[in-house]
Amino acid sequence: MSEGPSRAAHEEFGLPALEAMASGVPVVSSNRASLPEVAGDAAVMVDPEDAGSIAEAMHVLIADRDRWNGYAARGIARPAGFTWERTAKETVKAYRAAAGD
């Protein structure tokens, strides 16, 4: 039996996007789930169900060296904001808020 779209496996956080950014390449990313928050202004955001928008974003980056360099530079800096220490602090904060502290 085939799994429907709601059960399909998918990335929950955006680690592959951050890894790509850290390696210095511009990223074209989905504008869904957590990816806009993870990528910020360091990725070109596209509708993942629109092949034309994905192709256009890739073409623009390849054709425009200034945009390529701009996204690559912002991408290199972006992963620094995502540390395990920050994750732990935000998790504790969320638990405290849920507990009413």
C-alpha positions in Angstrom: 0.0 0.0 0.0 1.4 3.4 -1.0 1.8 6.1 1.7 0.1 9.4 1.0 1.8 12.8 1.0 0.9 13.3 4.6 2.9 10.3 5.6 5.9 10.8 3.3 9.2 11.1 5.0 10.6 14.7 5.1 13.2 16.8 6.8 11.9 18.3 10.0 14.5 20.9 10.8 16.6 21.9 7.7 20.0 20.4 8.6 20.8 19.6 4.9 20.2 23.3 4.0 22.5 24.5 6.8 25.1 22.0 5.8 25.0 23.2 2.2 25.2 26.8 3.4 28.2 26.0 5.6 30.0 24.6 2.6 29.7 27.9 0.8 27.2 27.1 -1.9 24.0 29.1 -2.5 20.9 27.2 -1.5 17.5 27.0 -3.2 15.1 25.9 -0.5 11.5 25.0 0.0 9.3 27.8 1.4 7.5 25.2 3.6 7.8 23.8 7.1 10.7 25.1 9.1 12.9 25.9 6.2 12.1 29.6 5.8 13.0 30.1 9.5 16.1 28.0 9.2 17.4 29.6 6.0 16.3 33.2 6.6 17.6 35.5 3.9 20.5 33.1 3.1 18.6 31.0 0.6 16.4 31.5 -2.4 12.9 30.3 -1.2 10.7 28.5 -3.7 7.4 26.5 -3.9 8.7 22.9 -3.8 5.7 21.8 -5.9 6.5 24.3 -8.7 9.3 22.9 -10.9 9.4 26.2 -12.9 10.1 28.3 -9.8 12.9 25.8 -8.8 14.4 25.9 -12.2 14.2 29.7 -12.4 15.9 30.2 -9.0 18.7 27.9 -10.0 19.1 29.7 -13.3 19.2 33.1 -11.7 21.9 32.0 -9.3 24.0 30.5 -12.0 23.6 33.4 -14.4 24.2 36.2 -11.8 27.5 35.9 -10.1 26.7 38.7 -7.7 23.6 36.9 -6.4 25.6 33.7 -6.2 28.2 35.3 -4.1 25.7 37.2 -1.9 23.7 34.0 -1.1 27.0 32.1 -0.6 28.3 34.7 1.9 25.1 34.9 3.9 24.9 31.1 3.9 28.3 30.7 5.4 27.3 32.9 8.3 23.8 31.5 8.9 24.7 28.1 10.5 26.5 29.9 13.4 23.2 30.8 14.9 22.2 27.2 15.3 24.2 25.7 18.1 23.4 22.8 20.5 23.7 25.3 23.4 21.0 27.5 21.9 18.9 24.4 21.1 19.1 23.4 24.8 18.2 26.8 26.1 15.2 27.2 23.7 14.0 23.7 24.7 14.1 24.5 28.4 12.3 27.8 27.7 9.6 25.9 25.8 9.2 23.3 28.5 8.9 26.1 31.1 6.3 27.9 29.1 4.3 24.7 28.7 4.5 24.0 32.4 3.4 27.6 33.2 6.6 28.7 34.8 
